[in-house]
Amino acid sequence: MIKGVSFDKEDLELNPNLLVFDLQFFANDEGGEKTEEATPKKLDDARKEGQVAKSQELATAVTLIALFGSLKVFLGFIGGNFSDSFGEYYNNIDQYSREVFNSNYAVAFVNSAMWKILLTCLPIFIVAVVFAIVINVFQVKWQPTLKPLMPKFNKINPINGFKRMFSMDKLVELLKSLLKIGLIAYLAYSELSESAGIVNSLYGMDPMDAVAMIGEKVISFGLRVSIIYVVIGLADYIYQKFKFNKDMRMTKQEIKDEFKQTEGDPKIKGQIRQRMREASQRRMMQQLPEADVVITNPTHLACAIKYDKEQAEAPMLIAKGADFLAQKIKEEAKKHDIPIVENKPLARMLYHNVELDEEIPEELYQMTAEVLAYVYSLKN
């Protein structure tokens, strides 16, 4: 017995893990330090609440790469649509000026332009959204939940808010922001320094060539920024995993309480088993008067056999018990004039290999038939 918790012999036979759990957590649960790894149940509960190890920086990095990568692929398509739209509107300026340009005409004109812009940018948006979903599913798997969106009043507590302002998380976020700003500023400066001569030549270039060159420079700069974001995102993802696992740690007492909630209090489980055994014994004793013979060890085991060839193809075991229960079976058999036959090998095999209300296996037919034949000869 350890700290008011006990396991009887049958508890340990039915579930040997109870002993291991007892030694690991019940014998040494002093203190409240979170030294134990989170259990699968706690991780699953946290996941349902929306608490997962996730890096927003990594999601942003992958989305940026998808955005600028698709922009590079669809640059010709975007440039062609831009050129066609510009030519269409520019060549029709004279027509617009001669007609009445009222509000309805303006709305129709803006709608037409917006639809063309949307169709032009739609492939890029689709690729970016798909990659954003994929990277988030990769990090946290697929289990949508709305619980993180639910309002939590403890977050508007000014004291808690003040504590969060000076927490380690905010310090890490500040360092990440400073690092991103510094690296992006350096990349922007180096890109502009390299392109200074090219910018001056744009005035003498064909509009389409100028747009293509500007697009190439923007895409090149965006991809370089995205790579920087990937490095920061991977480091942030590793940190978020480490922090999440640390925050999810549990004390020995928490693990013990969770074990009791999921597996049940060992005391209560023992009581339930005891009641089930008692109910099974009562039912068994009620069936005992129907037995043809009781086979004994002779003192430690007793098994009652019933054979009704109209209901079963083989004899059935309707009662069995050891020690004290075996004595009760024999006493009940004497009350109802049921023959008691001593056969140690058969009694042991019946007790250990046949469950209640089951037919005996074929390998025991011969031995059981001999006993029944003897009993039937006694009854003529």
Secondary structure, DSSP 8 states (H G I E B T S, - for coil): -BTTB---HHHHHH-THHHHHIIIIISS--S----B---HHHHHHHHHTT-----HHHHHHHHHHHHHHHHHHTHHHHHHHHHHHHHHHHHTHHHHHHS---HHHHHHHHHHHHHHHHHHHHHHHHHHHHHHHHHHHHHH-S---SGGGS--GGGG-HHHHHHHHTSHHHHHHHHHHHHHHHHHHHHHHHHHHHHHHHHHHGGGS-HHHHHHHHHHHHHHHHHHHHHHHHHHHHHHHHHHHHHHHHHT-B-HHHHHHHHHHHH--HHHHHHHHHHHHHHHHHHHHHHGGG-SEEEE-SSSEEEEEE--TTT-SS-EEEEEEETHHHHHHHHHHHHTT--EEE-HHHHHHHHHH--TTEE--GGGHHHHHHHHHHHHHHT-
